[in-house]
Amino acid sequence: MVIAGFAIPSPGIAIGPGRGSTAHSQYHPLAAPSNPLLLIVPSIQLRAPIVPIEVDAHRVLTPPSDYHEVGWWDLSAKPGSVTGQTLLTGHTVHTGGGVMNELGNMRPGDLVQIKTRLGTVDYEATDVFVYTKAQLAEHANVLFDPQHGTNRLVLVTCTGWTGHDYTSNIIVFATPLGVRNTGAAKTKVPLPPIITPNKKPVTPPTSIAD
């Protein structure tokens, strides 16, 4: 799997409509940003451990060698952050068994959950789309940029197996809802800002390699 970068979707690319929204439930913010430990996507029966991964000297982000694990770029935003993008990637295996083989079956409105040591953060998928490698490469910095103004979850895997390589990538955007309350349901409330110290600029990856 090779991802040369990716971009915000153009109108008409996202797959919809959604399967339902969790926007009427009551949520509260995570106590503080926390490392992701487990990814859960009920609609595609995905439940996988998350491990940190790094960008190498060539700005390539390599998914975990274990096809059953999901990789979190350790310089991207942590769940519970107000700003930045939380970037998760995992393998698609053309013979089956890859952790993100079913990612393309997600729909806007689907629930995504990330478990941390401080609680489980719920997200709602907003966009599911496919880009070729050329389309992704053109806007790599936009989508990988950890300084994104509003927090967003980004899931990425490969697609378009030709018999010898992958031609495209599936990308899912998801908006954080927060930690689900156990009490009576109310309408969703905005997450209050979390004050964090200024950080040095981080150079985002330009590709993800299999």
C-alpha positions in Angstrom: 0.0 0.0 0.0 1.4 3.4 -1.0 -0.3 6.7 -0.3 1.4 9.7 -1.8 -0.8 12.2 0.1 -4.5 13.0 0.1 -6.8 16.0 0.0 -10.2 17.3 1.2 -12.9 15.8 -1.0 -14.5 17.6 -3.9 -18.3 17.8 -4.0 -19.9 14.6 -5.1 -17.0 12.3 -4.1 -18.3 11.4 -0.6 -20.5 8.3 -0.4 -23.9 8.9 1.3 -26.3 9.1 2.8 -25.4 8.0 6.4 -26.8 5.1 8.3 -27.9 7.2 11.2 -26.6 10.0 13.4 -25.5 10.0 17.1 -25.9 13.8 17.2 -28.8 13.7 19.6 -26.9 11.9 22.4 -25.3 13.6 25.3 -21.5 13.8 25.3 -18.8 15.3 27.5 -15.2 16.0 26.6 -12.3 13.7 27.4 -10.5 14.9 30.6 -7.3 15.5 28.5 -5.9 14.4 25.2 -4.8 10.7 25.5 -3.1 8.2 23.3 -5.4 5.9 21.3 -5.4 2.3 22.3 -8.3 0.6 20.4 -10.3 1.3 17.3 -13.9 0.2 17.0 -16.1 0.6 14.0 -19.3 -1.4 14.6 -20.8 -1.0 11.1 -17.8 -3.0 9.5 -17.1 -5.2 12.6 -13.7 -3.6 13.0 -12.1 -3.9 16.4 -8.3 -3.6 16.5 -5.5 -2.5 18.8 -3.7 0.8 17.9 0.0 1.1 18.0 2.1 4.3 17.5 4.0 4.6 14.2 6.6 7.2 13.0 7.5 9.0 9.8 10.9 8.1 8.5 13.6 10.4 7.0 11.9 10.2 3.6 8.6 11.4 5.1 7.1 7.9 4.7 4.6 6.6 7.3 4.7 2.8 7.5 1.7 0.9 8.9 2.2 -1.8 11.5 3.8 -5.0 10.2 1.0 -6.9 11.9 -2.0 -6.7 9.5 -4.4 -7.0 12.5 -3.2 -3.7 14.1 -3.9 -0.1 13.3 -1.1 2.5 13.3 -1.5 6.0 14.8 1.0 8.6 13.6 2.5 9.6 17.0 2.9 13.2 16.0 -0.7 13.6 14.9 -3.4 14.8 17.4 -4.4 12.6 20.3 -8.1 11.8 20.8 -9.6 14.5 23.0 -7.6 17.3 21.3 -9.6 20.3 20.2 -7.4 21.0 17.1 -5.3 18.9 14.8 -6.0 15.6 12.9 -5.8 12.2 14.4 -4.3 10.0 11.7 -4.9 6.2 11.7 -3.8 3.8 9.0 -3.9 0.1 8.5 -3.5 -2.6 5.9 -5.9 -3.8 3.2 -4.9 -7.3 2.0 -6.2 -8.4 -1.4 -6.4 -12.0 -0.3 -8.4 -11.0 2.8 -7.7 -10.5 6.5 -6.4 -6.9 6.5 -7.6 -4.8 9.4 -9.1 -2.2 7.1 -10.3 -4.4 4.3 -13.9 -3.2 4.9 -13.2 0.5 5.3 -14.8 1.3 1.9 -18.1 -0.1 3.2 -18.4 2.7 5.8 -21.0 5.4 5.2 -21.4 9.0 6.5 -23.2 8.8 9.9 -21.4 5.6 11.0 -20.1 5.5 14.5 -16.3 5.3 15.1 -14.9 4.8 18.6 -11.4 5.2 20.0 -10.6 3.8 23.4 -8.0 5.6 25.5 -6.9 5.2 29.1 -9.2 8.1 30.0 -12.3 6.9 28.3 -13.8 6.1 24.9 -14.3 8.9 22.4 -17.1 8.6 19.9 -16.8 10.0 16.4 -19.3 10.3 13.5 -18.1 9.6 10.0 -18.8 12.6 7.7 -17.1 11.6 4.4 -16.0 8.4 2.8 -14.2 8.7 -0.6 -11.5 7.4 -2.9 -8.6 9.2 -4.5 -6.0 8.0 -6.9 -2.4 8.2 -5.9 -1.9 11.2 -8.1 -4.9 13.0 -6.5 -3.6 12.3 -3.1 0.0 13.4 -3.8 -1.2 16.8 -5.0 -2.6 17.8 -1.5 -0.5 15.7 0.9 0.2 18.6 3.3 -3.4 19.6 3.6 -4.7 16.3 4.9 -1.7 15.1 6.9 -1.1 18.5 8.5 -1.3 18.0 12.3 -2.0 21.7 12.8 -5.5 21.4 11.3 -7.8 24.0 12.9 -10.5 21.7 14.1 -10.0 18.2 15.4 -10.8 15.5 12.9 -10.2 11.8 12.7 -8.7 10.5 9.4 -8.7 6.8 8.5 -6.7 5.7 5.5 -6.2 2.4 3.7 -5.5 1.3 0.1 -7.8 0.0 -2.6 -7.8 -0.8 -6.3 -5.7 -3.9 -6.4 -4.4 -4.6 -10.0 -2.7 -7.9 -9.4 0.6 -6.4 -8.5 -0.1 -3.1 -6.6 -2.8 -0.7 -5.3 -3.9 2.3 -7.4 -6.0 4.3 -5.0 -6.8 5.0 -1.4 -9.9 5.0 0.7 -10.2 7.9 3.2 -12.7 8.5 5.9 -13.2 11.7 7.8 -14.9 11.6 11.2 -15.9 14.4 13.6 -15.5 13.9 17.4 -18.6 13.8 19.5 -17.0 13.2 22.8 -17.3 10.7 25.6 -20.8 9.3 25.9 -22.6 10.1 29.2 -24.3 7.3 31.1 -27.2 9.5 32.3 -30.3 10.8 30.5 -29.8 11.7 26.8 -29.7 15.4 25.8 -28.6 17.2 22.7 -24.9 17.3 21.9 -23.0 20.2 23.4 -19.8 21.7 21.9 -16.6 20.6 23.5 -14.9 23.4 25.5 -11.4 24.4 24.4 -8.5 22.7 26.1 -5.6 25.0 26.7 -2.3 23.5 25.4 1.2 25.0 25.2 2.5 26.1 21.8 4.1 23.4 19.8 6.9 23.4 17.3 5.7 22.9 13.7 5.6 19.3 12.6 6.5 18.2 9.1 3.7 15.9 7.9 4.3 12.7 5.9 4.0 12.7 2.2 3.3 9.0 1.8 2.2 5.8 3.5 4.0 2.6 2.4 3.0 -1.0 2.7 
